[in-house]
Each structure stands twice: as C-alpha cells, then as structure tokens.
C-alpha cells in the first residue's frame, strides 16, 4: 500500500480568516494629544526583539501608532479572559464607521474602567501599561509597511514593526534559574483561535532547541 493511500482525505475550503492560534495582546497607545487607548488584538508575532503588529488602517490604534509611534504590548494570562472579552466590539474612534457599527462596535472612551483594569505609567514610552497583565512590553515603531489590497478603495492594513525597549514581567512567571528568563511552565498566555479564547495545556515534550542557551539568540 502506498503512503498516499494511508493519508486521510482533505477538504479544500476558503475560510474568511486564518486565525489558527496566536497570543492575545492588549495594545495601549496614545494619540498626539496624549489621550490613551486600549485595544485587544491577536495579529502579533515576535522575531528577536521586534514585534510585528498587523491591524486595519481604520482603527484608533493604527492612527495612534502613526501619530506617536509608541505603545505597550500587554499580554494577558488565561485568568484575564473576562476583562479582555469586555473590550471586544469597542473602539476608541469617536466616529464609528458604518461597517463597524453594523457589526456591533461602539465608541468607548474609558476602556480601562469598563474592563476593570488599571493603567500605570510606562517607563520608556508615554503609553500606559496594564497593571494586571503579567507581561508588559514597551516599544516604539521603527518600520512600517502596508499589505496588498484586493480593493484599492479599502483602507490599508498596516504592519508595524515595534522595537521592544523594556520588558516587565510578574514575579510568578520569572524563571528561578535565570534573571532574564520566563518560566514557560508557569506562563499561561491567553490564545485566540478562530474568534474563540483558549489557554495552553501542559508541556508535551522537551524540545531539542532547549539544548541551546537562550543567550545564544541575543
């Protein structure tokens, strides 16, 4: 019997989104007047000390990043799911687009109060941090690009490259074996997969990559 015959059949589908699972972030930003905004997002990944954020050009967060280039990427853990979910379908834009209004979005000024979260000052940026988040990454935009659009009339989708300048972590997830390390067994980030919240399970298997000291990547 051939290998091809052993494989299960697959369906060809055309999903509207490809959110197979990424960490949830609460992105805090400020506009040119210093007014803060807080928005949940999950289009984020890291390469070295740079975070890449993807977001639509019609959001207040995009407008703030274009105006000031500062942000804090706050990473909530599993137990913060209710607070994060309260921020869904809210926007910091006073004028809500028809498309967003039809989807259920509404303008909300005090997002920290609505979600029951606490704003604390950033140390290297003017954007505030979320005190309840176990990880808070302060950074500044150092590069910007746009994704190709099918419809030229649509607003652009931005890819912001954010250089992380300062990392704050809660003591309960800091590794006991190294000052500058995270204990991956104790860090339980909130995950978004196809519009649903998930958490991490137990470690499945040791990785051969763990034989390389983390400092090698520095």
N, CA, C and O of each residue as an XYZ file, in Angstrom:
872
protein
N       0.857     -1.197      0.000
C       0.000      0.000      0.000
C       0.893      1.247      0.000
O       1.860      1.318      0.759
N       0.572      2.221     -0.842
C       1.397      3.419     -0.945
C       1.137      4.360      0.221
O       0.106      4.286      0.890
N       2.106      5.252      0.446
C       1.942      6.263      1.502
C       0.733      7.139      1.225
O       0.008      7.507      2.149
N       0.514      7.473     -0.021
C      -0.609      8.338     -0.374
C      -1.931      7.724      0.031
O      -2.838      8.444      0.450
N      -2.066      6.420     -0.083
C      -3.306      5.749      0.283
C      -3.532      5.745      1.796
O      -4.671      5.624      2.247
N      -2.456      5.875      2.589
C      -2.594      5.857      4.041
C      -3.065      7.200      4.597
O      -3.620      7.249      5.695
N      -2.849      8.295      3.852
C      -3.204      9.613      4.345
C      -4.714      9.831      4.264
O      -5.357      9.358      3.327
N      -5.292     10.552      5.251
C      -6.731     10.833      5.196
C      -7.032     11.861      4.115
O      -6.160     12.621      3.694
N      -8.272     11.868      3.682
C      -8.701     12.864      2.698
C      -8.745     14.241      3.336
O      -9.013     14.367      4.531
N      -8.482     15.268      2.548
C      -8.580     16.646      2.992
C      -9.596     17.375      2.130
O      -9.776     17.067      0.952
N     -10.254     18.346      2.743
C     -11.202     19.171      2.011
C     -10.537     20.476      1.603
O      -9.727     21.019      2.354
N     -10.858     20.972      0.457
C     -10.436     22.296      0.027
C     -11.495     23.289      0.482
O     -12.645     23.205      0.052
N     -11.115     24.243      1.358
C     -12.054     25.236      1.862
C     -11.494     26.626      1.628
O     -10.322     26.777      1.282
N     -12.319     27.635      1.815
C     -11.914     29.023      1.618
C     -12.335     29.838      2.837
O     -13.286     30.615      2.757
N     -11.632     29.671      3.981
C     -12.029     30.410      5.189
C     -11.790     31.901      5.026
O     -10.855     32.320      4.343
N     -12.652     32.710      5.664
C     -12.521     34.161      5.580
C     -11.323     34.667      6.364
O     -10.765     35.710      6.024
N     -10.915     33.952      7.405
C      -9.773     34.321      8.225
C      -8.909     33.089      8.469
O      -9.382     31.956      8.378
N      -7.645     33.325      8.777
C      -6.711     32.232      9.042
C      -6.117     32.385     10.432
O      -4.898     32.384     10.597
N      -6.977     32.516     11.424
C      -6.539     32.690     12.808
C      -6.416     31.321     13.473
O      -7.272     30.921     14.262
N      -5.353     30.622     13.147
C      -5.186     29.271     13.665
C      -4.732     29.249     15.115
O      -4.710     28.184     15.733
N      -4.371     30.396     15.673
C      -3.991     30.469     17.076
C      -2.795     31.360     17.300
O      -1.679     31.028     16.901
N      -3.027     32.504     17.942
C      -1.959     33.440     18.274
C      -2.240     34.032     19.644
O      -3.387     34.014     20.091
N      -1.210     34.564     20.334
C      -1.444     35.161     21.646
C      -2.335     36.402     21.541
O      -2.279     37.140     20.557
N      -3.139     36.613     22.550
C      -3.934     37.828     22.661
C      -3.063     38.915     23.286
O      -2.313     38.654     24.226
N      -3.166     40.126     22.761
C      -2.458     41.265     23.330
C      -3.439     42.386     23.589
O      -4.390     42.572     22.829
N      -3.215     43.139     24.665
C      -3.928     44.385     24.901
C      -2.951     45.494     24.555
O      -1.971     45.718     25.266
N      -3.223     46.180     23.464
C      -2.288     47.180     22.955
C      -2.700     48.558     23.444
O      -3.759     49.066     23.077
N      -1.861     49.158     24.271
C      -2.126     50.509     24.753
C      -1.289     51.501     23.974
O      -0.088     51.311     23.779
N      -1.952     52.574     23.527
C      -1.312     53.602     22.712
C      -1.809     54.967     23.164
O      -2.722     55.066     23.983
N      -1.203     56.014     22.629
C      -1.675     57.377     22.882
C      -1.721     58.132     21.562
O      -0.972     57.830     20.632
N      -2.620     59.126     21.492
C      -2.659     59.966     20.301
C      -1.737     61.171     20.496
O      -1.040     61.272     21.506
N      -1.739     62.078     19.525
C      -0.826     63.217     19.572
C      -1.119     64.163     20.726
O      -0.254     64.948     21.114
N      -2.339     64.098     21.287
C      -2.708     64.941     22.429
C      -2.479     64.230     23.757
O      -2.753     64.797     24.815
N      -1.981     62.994     23.717
C      -1.728     62.248     24.942
C      -2.910     61.445     25.442
O      -2.853     60.893     26.540
N      -3.989     61.364     24.660
C      -5.173     60.595     25.070
C      -4.897     59.111     24.856
O      -4.537     58.707     23.751
N      -5.063     58.279     25.911
C      -4.739     56.860     25.771
C      -5.879     56.049     25.151
O      -7.048     56.426     25.219
N      -5.505     54.947     24.559
C      -6.468     53.984     24.030
C      -5.968     52.581     24.347
O      -4.765     52.339     24.444
N      -6.915     51.662     24.507
C      -6.590     50.273     24.823
C      -7.401     49.381     23.899
O      -8.620     49.529     23.812
N      -6.744     48.457     23.209
C      -7.443     47.614     22.241
C      -6.912     46.189     22.268
O      -5.699     45.983     22.281
N      -7.811     45.195     22.278
C      -7.370     43.807     22.159
C      -7.027     43.487     20.713
O      -7.690     43.973     19.796
N      -6.017     42.689     20.502
C      -5.641     42.256     19.160
C      -4.855     40.960     19.267
O      -4.311     40.640     20.324
N      -4.798     40.215     18.168
C      -4.055     38.955     18.209
C      -3.217     38.726     16.956
O      -2.637     37.653     16.787
N      -3.148     39.720     16.079
C      -2.280     39.599     14.908
C      -0.892     40.110     15.289
O      -0.504     41.223     14.933
N      -0.161     39.284     16.012
C       1.131     39.694     16.528
C       2.089     38.507     16.531
O       1.709     37.384     16.861
N       3.342     38.779     16.156
C       4.381     37.770     16.351
C       5.698     38.485     16.598
O       5.828     39.678     16.328
N       6.673     37.747     17.114
C       7.961     38.326     17.500
C       9.094     37.679     16.717
O       9.064     36.493     16.391
N      10.099     38.509     16.427
C      11.330     37.995     15.856
C      12.462     38.743     16.551
O      12.664     39.938     16.332
N      13.191     38.023     17.389
C      14.208     38.679     18.198
C      13.564     39.667     19.151
O      12.666     39.300     19.908
N      14.012     40.927     19.125
C      13.463     41.966     19.991
C      12.428     42.833     19.270
O      12.069     43.905     19.756
N      11.956     42.377     18.125
C      10.969     43.128     17.355
C       9.636     42.401     17.337
O       9.575     41.199     17.077
N       8.563     43.145     17.617
C       7.207     42.624     17.489
C       6.607     43.164     16.206
O       6.774     44.341     15.887
N       5.913     42.319     15.472
C       5.224     42.731     14.252
C       3.729     42.713     14.535
O       3.164     41.678     14.888
N       3.098     43.871     14.377
C       1.672     44.032     14.655
C       0.936     44.284     13.352
O       1.319     45.165     12.583
N      -0.111     43.523     13.099
C      -0.928     43.727     11.912
C      -2.301     44.234     12.305
O      -2.969     43.639     13.151
N      -2.729     45.347     11.686
C      -4.058     45.884     12.019
C      -4.577     46.779     10.907
O      -3.812     47.355     10.132
N      -5.899     46.879     10.851
C      -6.546     47.684      9.834
C      -6.291     49.163     10.022
O      -6.132     49.642     11.145
N      -6.253     49.886      8.907
C      -5.967     51.307      8.946
C      -7.088     52.154      9.494
O      -6.893     53.345      9.735
N      -8.272     51.567      9.699
C      -9.398     52.343     10.211
C      -9.507     52.373     11.716
O     -10.443     52.971     12.248
N      -8.580     51.748     12.424
C      -8.668     51.676     13.880
C      -8.000     52.875     14.535
O      -7.113     53.499     13.952
N      -8.434     53.192     15.758
C      -7.802     54.256     16.519
C      -6.374     53.879     16.894
O      -5.495     54.737     16.974
N      -6.153     52.593     17.121
C      -4.803     52.132     17.455
C      -3.831     52.419     16.327
O      -2.720     52.891     16.567
N      -4.243     52.136     15.088
C      -3.382     52.446     13.941
C      -3.112     53.943     13.857
O      -1.980     54.367     13.626
N      -4.160     54.739     14.048
C      -3.995     56.195     13.993
C      -3.018     56.667     15.059
O      -2.190     57.541     14.802
N      -3.109     56.094     16.254
C      -2.199     56.484     17.335
C      -0.753     56.084     17.036
O       0.173     56.856     17.285
N      -0.566     54.882     16.505
C       0.790     54.430     16.182
C       1.400     55.281     15.074
O       2.600     55.557     15.089
N       0.588     55.690     14.127
C       1.081     56.554     13.064
C       1.438     57.938     13.606
O       2.371     58.583     13.127
N       0.677     58.386     14.621
C       0.888     59.731     15.163
C       2.067     59.800     16.128
O       2.853     60.746     16.073
N       2.199     58.812     17.009
C       3.214     58.907     18.064
C       4.267     57.800     18.011
O       5.378     57.983     18.510
N       3.930     56.652     17.412
C       4.898     55.566     17.296
C       5.226     54.863     18.589
O       6.221     54.141     18.659
N       4.405     55.055     19.632
C       4.676     54.435     20.934
C       3.553     53.486     21.325
O       2.392     53.702     20.978
N       3.907     52.446     22.040
C       2.878     51.521     22.516
C       3.428     50.649     23.634
O       4.634     50.581     23.874
N       2.497     49.987     24.306
C       2.834     48.904     25.224
C       2.027     47.690     24.791
O       0.802     47.754     24.682
N       2.717     46.588     24.547
C       2.053     45.334     24.210
C       1.885     44.570     25.516
O       2.828     43.958     26.016
N       0.682     44.612     26.058
C       0.382     43.940     27.323
C      -0.174     42.548     27.010
O      -1.122     42.411     26.237
N       0.419     41.525     27.614
C      -0.004     40.153     27.331
C      -0.799     39.606     28.513
O      -0.235     39.364     29.581
N      -2.109     39.409     28.329
C      -2.929     38.874     29.418
C      -2.761     37.370     29.551
O      -2.494     36.670     28.574
N      -2.921     36.886     30.772
C      -2.910     35.450     31.018
C      -4.341     34.917     31.010
O      -5.297     35.683     30.887
N      -4.476     33.611     31.142
C      -5.774     32.955     30.996
C      -6.852     33.537     31.902
O      -8.002     33.681     31.486
N      -6.488     33.872     33.137
C      -7.498     34.317     34.096
C      -8.064     35.700     33.777
O      -9.013     36.142     34.424
N      -7.494     36.382     32.790
C      -7.969     37.715     32.415
C      -8.971     37.676     31.261
O      -9.307     38.720     30.701
N      -9.444     36.498     30.905
C     -10.283     36.362     29.716
C     -11.543     37.228     29.776
O     -11.939     37.798     28.760
N     -12.175     37.338     30.936
C     -13.398     38.141     31.045
C     -13.122     39.616     30.789
O     -13.890     40.281     30.095
N     -12.027     40.129     31.347
C     -11.676     41.533     31.143
C     -11.377     41.808     29.678
O     -11.793     42.831     29.135
N     -10.660     40.898     29.044
C     -10.330     41.065     27.627
C     -11.595     41.043     26.783
O     -11.751     41.849     25.865
N     -12.496     40.124     27.095
C     -13.710     39.991     26.298
C     -14.618     41.211     26.422
O     -15.366     41.519     25.494
N     -14.565     41.903     27.546
C     -15.378     43.112     27.713
C     -14.957     44.203     26.731
O     -15.758     45.075     26.394
N     -13.718     44.160     26.276
C     -13.220     45.169     25.343
C     -13.573     44.865     23.895
O     -13.406     45.710     23.016
N     -14.061     43.654     23.652
C     -14.455     43.310     22.286
C     -15.610     44.197     21.837
O     -16.453     44.591     22.642
N     -15.637     44.501     20.561
C     -16.692     45.323     19.949
C     -16.725     46.741     20.507
O     -17.770     47.392     20.494
N     -15.585     47.221     20.996
C     -15.462     48.629     21.389
C     -14.387     49.271     20.516
O     -13.490     48.591     20.019
N     -14.488     50.574     20.338
C     -13.498     51.293     19.550
C     -13.201     52.638     20.198
O     -14.068     53.245     20.827
N     -11.975     53.088     20.034
C     -11.588     54.400     20.544
C     -11.882     55.523     19.565
O     -11.605     56.686     19.858
N     -12.436     55.195     18.414
C     -12.799     56.202     17.416
C     -14.164     56.781     17.748
O     -15.151     56.054     17.864
N     -14.206     58.105     17.899
C     -15.477     58.754     18.239
C     -16.512     58.576     17.133
O     -17.702     58.416     17.406
N     -16.054     58.605     15.890
C     -16.957     58.377     14.758
C     -16.791     56.929     14.319
O     -15.765     56.554     13.751
N     -17.807     56.122     14.588
C     -17.757     54.700     14.270
C     -18.199     54.507     12.823
O     -19.248     55.007     12.416
N     -17.402     53.785     12.055
C     -17.751     53.549     10.659
C     -19.031     52.727     10.559
O     -19.369     51.981     11.478
N     -19.728     52.861      9.464
C     -20.959     52.101      9.253
C     -20.692     50.600      9.315
O     -21.492     49.842      9.864
N     -19.580     50.184      8.758
C     -19.249     48.751      8.745
C     -19.074     48.215     10.163
O     -19.581     47.145     10.498
N     -18.354     48.966     10.990
C     -18.153     48.521     12.365
C     -19.437     48.619     13.175
O     -19.714     47.748     14.000
N     -20.230     49.673     12.949
C     -21.483     49.827     13.688
C     -22.422     48.671     13.380
O     -23.090     48.154     14.276
N     -22.474     48.272     12.138
C     -23.330     47.150     11.752
C     -22.871     45.839     12.379
O     -23.675     44.934     12.602
N     -21.569     45.741     12.663
C     -21.036     44.535     13.307
C     -21.214     44.562     14.821
O     -20.960     43.562     15.493
N     -21.654     45.713     15.366
C     -21.897     45.800     16.799
C     -20.908     46.640     17.579
O     -20.991     46.692     18.807
N     -19.977     47.298     16.912
C     -18.983     48.125     17.610
C     -19.622     49.421     18.118
O     -20.577     49.938     17.538
N     -19.060     49.930     19.227
C     -19.492     51.210     19.771
C     -18.279     51.939     20.346
O     -17.302     51.323     20.773
N     -18.375     53.270     20.344
C     -17.290     54.079     20.888
C     -17.279     53.989     22.409
O     -18.327     54.044     23.053
N     -16.082     53.852     22.975
C     -15.919     53.794     24.424
C     -14.655     54.553     24.786
O     -13.572     54.223     24.302
N     -14.780     55.557     25.625
C     -13.626     56.381     25.985
C     -12.791     55.742     27.090
O     -11.578     55.593     26.941
N     -13.430     55.363     28.197
C     -12.695     54.809     29.335
C     -12.679     53.292     29.258
O     -13.479     52.624     29.914
N     -11.780     52.754     28.467
C     -11.729     51.304     28.301
C     -11.163     50.606     29.530
O     -11.576     49.493     29.856
N     -10.217     51.253     30.218
C      -9.675     50.652     31.442
C     -10.785     50.464     32.473
O     -10.909     49.389     33.061
N     -11.583     51.489     32.694
C     -12.670     51.392     33.665
C     -13.689     50.349     33.267
O     -14.160     49.588     34.113
N     -14.037     50.301     31.994
C     -15.037     49.351     31.510
C     -14.577     47.907     31.718
O     -15.379     47.042     32.070
N     -13.285     47.650     31.499
C     -12.762     46.293     31.637
C     -12.302     45.979     33.051
O     -11.944     44.837     33.341
N     -12.305     46.984     33.949
C     -11.840     46.765     35.315
C     -10.336     46.609     35.396
O      -9.833     45.843     36.218
N      -9.611     47.330     34.551
C      -8.156     47.241     34.510
C      -7.532     48.525     35.025
O      -8.194     49.560     35.107
N      -6.250     48.451     35.371
C      -5.545     49.577     35.970
C      -4.438     50.056     35.060
O      -3.582     49.273     34.649
N      -4.451     51.359     34.738
C      -3.390     51.947     33.917
C      -2.249     52.426     34.806
O      -2.477     53.133     35.788
N      -1.027     52.043     34.462
C       0.164     52.524     35.171
C       1.125     53.091     34.134
O       1.116     52.676     32.975
N       1.943     54.029     34.555
C       2.807     54.747     33.618
C       3.857     53.831     32.999
O       4.417     52.957     33.662
N       4.107     54.056     31.713
C       5.233     53.407     31.063
C       6.531     54.077     31.499
O       6.517     55.209     31.983
N       7.636     53.389     31.330
C       8.932     53.938     31.745
C       9.736     54.490     30.582
O      10.510     55.431     30.758
N       9.565     53.919     29.394
C      10.310     54.390     28.229
C       9.387     54.969     27.159
O       9.853     55.512     26.158
N       8.068     54.850     27.375
C       7.081     55.397     26.445
C       6.022     56.131     27.250
O       5.898     55.926     28.457
N       5.267     56.978     26.587
C       4.193     57.709     27.248
C       2.900     56.908     27.322
O       2.007     57.252     28.097
N       2.787     55.854     26.535
C       1.609     54.994     26.605
C       1.599     54.252     27.937
O       2.656     53.840     28.415
N       0.423     54.072     28.549
C       0.358     53.384     29.837
C       0.432     51.865     29.687
O       0.160     51.305     28.625
N       0.808     51.227     30.787
C       0.799     49.766     30.854
C      -0.486     49.290     31.536
O      -1.160     50.068     32.210
N      -0.819     48.018     31.360
C      -1.950     47.408     32.058
C      -1.382     46.629     33.241
O      -0.707     45.615     33.061
N      -1.660     47.109     34.445
C      -1.037     46.546     35.648
C      -1.334     45.067     35.818
O      -0.482     44.318     36.295
N      -2.531     44.633     35.438
C      -2.947     43.247     35.676
C      -2.269     42.248     34.739
O      -2.288     41.047     35.011
N      -1.679     42.709     33.661
C      -1.035     41.800     32.708
C       0.337     41.365     33.227
O       1.128     42.192     33.680
N       0.606     40.084     33.157
C       1.861     39.538     33.677
C       3.057     39.921     32.820
O       4.193     39.877     33.292
N       2.820     40.296     31.574
C       3.889     40.718     30.671
C       3.493     42.050     30.063
O       2.378     42.209     29.564
N       4.410     43.008     30.106
C       4.182     44.341     29.538
C       5.434     44.717     28.745
O       6.526     44.820     29.304
N       5.264     44.918     27.444
C       6.391     45.170     26.547
C       6.292     46.595     26.003
O       5.396     46.902     25.217
N       7.205     47.452     26.419
C       7.216     48.830     25.939
C       8.043     48.912     24.657
O       9.130     48.342     24.570
N       7.513     49.627     23.665
C       8.258     49.700     22.419
C       7.869     50.878     21.556
O       6.895     51.581     21.826
N       8.663     51.078     20.501
C       8.444     52.164     19.549
C       8.496     51.611     18.132
O       9.280     50.710     17.832
N       7.657     52.158     17.270
C       7.621     51.741     15.874
C       8.903     52.189     15.183
O       9.261     53.366     15.234
N       9.592     51.253     14.537
C      10.807     51.625     13.807
C      10.697     51.313     12.321
O      11.587     51.667     11.548
N       9.625     50.657     11.915
C       9.409     50.410     10.492
C       7.920     50.168     10.266
O       7.206     49.715     11.161
N       7.471     50.475      9.060
C       6.041     50.382      8.731
C       5.903     49.955      7.280
O       6.627     50.436      6.408
N       4.969     49.050      7.033
C       4.648     48.665      5.663
C       3.155     48.404      5.565
O       2.467     48.304      6.581
N       2.664     48.295      4.363
C       1.251     48.009      4.152
C       1.113     46.721      3.358
O       1.973     46.376      2.548
N       0.021     46.022      3.604
C      -0.262     44.792      2.875
C      -1.004     45.124      1.589
O      -1.705     46.132      1.503
N      -0.843     44.279      0.608
C      -1.535     44.468     -0.660
C      -3.046     44.346     -0.450
O      -3.511     43.557      0.372
N      -3.803     45.148     -1.214
C      -5.255     45.166     -1.085
C      -5.894     44.633     -2.361
O      -5.419     44.890     -3.467
N      -6.993     43.879     -2.185
C      -7.757     43.436     -3.343
C      -8.574     44.593     -3.920
O      -8.769     44.691     -5.132
N      -9.045     45.463     -3.031
C      -9.852     46.600     -3.436
C      -9.092     47.884     -3.116
O      -8.889     48.189     -1.941
N      -8.665     48.649     -4.130
C      -7.904     49.883     -3.878
C      -8.657     50.903     -3.035
O      -8.038     51.779     -2.431
N      -9.989     50.802     -2.983
C     -10.783     51.759     -2.214
C     -10.759     51.459     -0.721
O     -11.136     52.314      0.080
N     -10.323     50.263     -0.331
C     -10.290     49.899      1.078
C      -9.144     50.609      1.792
O      -8.141     50.981      1.183
N      -9.323     50.788      3.114
C      -8.222     51.325      3.909
C      -7.084     50.315      3.943
O      -7.327     49.112      3.845
N      -5.857     50.777      4.078
C      -4.729     49.833      4.105
C      -4.705     49.019      5.390
O      -5.252     49.430      6.413
N      -4.074     47.874      5.322
C      -3.754     47.098      6.510
C      -2.268     47.307      6.793
O      -1.418     47.043      5.942
N      -1.974     47.780      7.988
C      -0.599     48.131      8.333
C       0.106     46.979      9.038
O      -0.500     46.209      9.783
N       1.396     46.889      8.777
C       2.287     46.009      9.532
C       3.300     46.902     10.233
O       4.202     47.455      9.604
N       3.139     47.033     11.547
C       4.029     47.869     12.349
C       5.130     46.994     12.944
O       4.845     45.988     13.595
N       6.380     47.376     12.721
C       7.496     46.709     13.382
C       7.864     47.532     14.615
O       8.291     48.681     14.506
N       7.692     46.931     15.773
C       7.893     47.630     17.039
C       9.125     47.065     17.739
O       9.169     45.884     18.082
N      10.111     47.911     17.945
C      11.309     47.512     18.682
C      11.008     47.573     20.173
O      10.629     48.625     20.687
N      11.173     46.452     20.870
C      10.878     46.384     22.298
C      12.074     46.930     23.087
O      13.191     46.423     22.984
N      11.808     47.975     23.876
C      12.861     48.628     24.651
C      12.881     48.210     26.120
O      13.926     48.279     26.766
N      11.737     47.777     26.654
C      11.698     47.386     28.063
C      10.659     46.286     28.259
O       9.559     46.346     27.709
N      11.025     45.289     29.046
C      10.155     44.144     29.326
C       9.876     44.078     30.818
O      10.802     43.978     31.623
N       8.598     44.134     31.190
C       8.180     43.980     32.586
C       7.483     42.619     32.713
O       6.622     42.283     31.900
N       7.855     41.845     33.727
C       7.193     40.554     33.960
C       6.838     40.420     35.431
O       7.553     40.914     36.303
N       5.725     39.747     35.697
C       5.302     39.491     37.065
C       6.217     38.445     37.703
O       6.728     37.562     37.014
N       6.423     38.545     39.018
C       7.360     37.614     39.675
C       6.963     36.153     39.535
O       7.829     35.278     39.536
N       5.655     35.869     39.413
C       5.229     34.459     39.383
C       5.610     33.745     38.088
O       5.563     32.516     38.036
N       5.988     34.488     37.033
C       6.385     33.814     35.791
C       7.870     33.984     35.497
O       8.367     33.467     34.496
N       8.569     34.692     36.347
C      10.004     34.859     36.144
C      10.722     33.567     36.516
O      10.438     32.960     37.549
N      11.645     33.161     35.673
C      12.359     31.911     35.904
C      13.256     32.008     37.125
O      13.922     33.020     37.342
N      13.266     30.951     37.914
C      14.148     30.908     39.088
C      15.583     30.595     38.684
O      16.508     30.811     39.467
N      15.776     30.088     37.464
C      17.115     29.675     37.042
C      17.879     30.778     36.326
O      19.089     30.661     36.128
N      17.191     31.848     35.935
C      17.869     32.916     35.219
C      17.158     34.233     35.388
O      15.932     34.284     35.289
N      17.899     35.313     35.642
C      17.302     36.617     35.899
C      16.488     37.103     34.709
O      15.431     37.707     34.887
N      16.971     36.845     33.495
C      16.354     37.404     32.295
C      15.497     36.399     31.536
O      15.391     36.476     30.312
N      14.892     35.465     32.243
C      14.136     34.407     31.564
C      12.736     34.245     32.139
O      12.451     34.594     33.285
N      11.877     33.695     31.283
C      10.493     33.388     31.650
C      10.386     31.897     31.919
O      10.975     31.093     31.197
N       9.647     31.525     32.943
C       9.367     30.115     33.221
C       8.167     29.715     32.372
O       7.026     30.031     32.708
N       8.430     29.022     31.276
C       7.369     28.680     30.328
C       6.331     27.746     30.937
O       5.197     27.702     30.461
N       6.689     26.999     31.978
C       5.731     26.105     32.619
C       4.732     26.870     33.483
O       3.654     26.360     33.786
N       5.089     28.098     33.881
C       4.188     28.893     34.732
C       3.501     30.015     33.970
O       2.562     30.621     34.485
N       3.949     30.303     32.759
C       3.333     31.360     31.953
C       2.200     30.756     31.133
O       2.419     29.860     30.318
N       0.995     31.252     31.354
C      -0.187     30.735     30.690
C      -0.875     31.854     29.911
O      -1.831     32.453     30.403
N      -0.394     32.141     28.693
C      -0.970     33.225     27.906
C      -2.360     32.886     27.399
O      -2.715     31.718     27.242
N      -3.138     33.929     27.146
C      -4.451     33.784     26.535
C      -4.255     33.682     25.026
O      -3.493     34.457     24.447
N      -4.933     32.735     24.387
C      -4.764     32.468     22.964
C      -6.087     32.698     22.242
O      -7.149     32.354     22.760
N      -6.022     33.280     21.049
C      -7.195     33.436     20.202
C      -7.069     32.511     18.994
O      -6.070     32.544     18.276
N      -8.092     31.689     18.781
C      -8.121     30.806     17.625
C      -9.511     30.838     17.024
O     -10.477     30.400     17.648
N      -9.611     31.360     15.803
C     -10.890     31.457     15.100
C     -11.986     32.049     15.983
O     -13.055     31.462     16.151
N     -11.695     33.227     16.544
C     -12.634     34.039     17.321
C     -13.029     33.417     18.664
O     -14.032     33.817     19.255
N     -12.258     32.451     19.147
C     -12.539     31.828     20.429
C     -11.289     31.902     21.308
O     -10.162     31.851     20.816
N     -11.514     32.022     22.620
C     -10.406     32.081     23.575
C      -9.985     30.686     24.022
O     -10.823     29.823     24.283
N      -8.678     30.481     24.105
C      -8.126     29.223     24.594
C      -6.945     29.520     25.504
O      -6.429     30.638     25.531
N      -6.525     28.508     26.247
C      -5.322     28.594     27.051
C      -4.359     27.504     26.623
O      -4.673     26.696     25.748
N      -3.183     27.483     27.241
C      -2.203     26.451     26.943
C      -2.409     25.242     27.850
O      -2.831     25.373     28.999
N      -2.110     24.082     27.320
C      -2.103     22.882     28.139
C      -0.704     22.646     28.708
O       0.153     23.528     28.661
N      -0.489     21.463     29.238
C       0.808     21.129     29.811
C       1.850     20.975     28.701
O       1.519     20.822     27.526
N       3.111     21.020     29.113
C       4.193     20.807     28.150
C       4.117     19.374     27.630
O       4.005     18.433     28.416
N       4.177     19.207     26.322
C       4.007     17.889     25.722
C       5.298     17.097     25.623
O       5.312     15.884     25.834
N       6.397     17.798     25.296
C       7.639     17.083     25.005
C       8.788     18.064     25.085
O       8.646     19.203     24.642
N       9.915     17.665     25.630
C      11.079     18.559     25.612
C      11.536     18.795     24.185
O      11.473     17.897     23.346
N      11.999     20.015     23.914
C      12.450     20.363     22.576
C      13.970     20.312     22.488
O      14.669     20.701     23.423
N      14.473     19.828     21.357
C      15.923     19.833     21.142
C      16.464     21.260     21.129
O      17.634     21.484     21.442
N      15.608     22.232     20.765
C      16.052     23.622     20.771
C      16.453     24.082     22.168
O      17.255     25.003     22.320
N      15.886     23.428     23.194
C      16.203     23.820     24.567
C      17.637     23.498     24.946
O      18.113     23.944     25.990
N      18.335     22.731     24.118
C      19.754     22.470     24.389
C      20.607     23.692     24.072
O      21.770     23.760     24.470
N      20.032     24.662     23.354
C      20.723     25.914     23.055
C      20.381     26.928     24.138
O      19.204     27.169     24.406
N      21.374     27.513     24.751
C      21.135     28.519     25.777
C      20.416     29.732     25.162
O      20.757     30.167     24.063
N      19.428     30.267     25.874
C      18.671     31.402     25.363
C      19.571     32.585     25.007
O      19.268     33.333     24.078
N      20.658     32.759     25.727
C      21.532     33.887     25.470
C      22.195     33.817     24.090
O      22.687     34.825     23.582
N      22.205     32.630     23.490
C      22.754     32.471     22.137
C      22.005     33.360     21.146
O      22.590     33.854     20.183
N      20.706     33.561     21.387
C      19.887     34.350     20.468
C      20.117     35.850     20.641
O      19.780     36.631     19.751
N      20.681     36.256     21.762
C      20.901     37.671     21.987
C      21.897     38.260     20.988
O      22.194     39.453     21.043
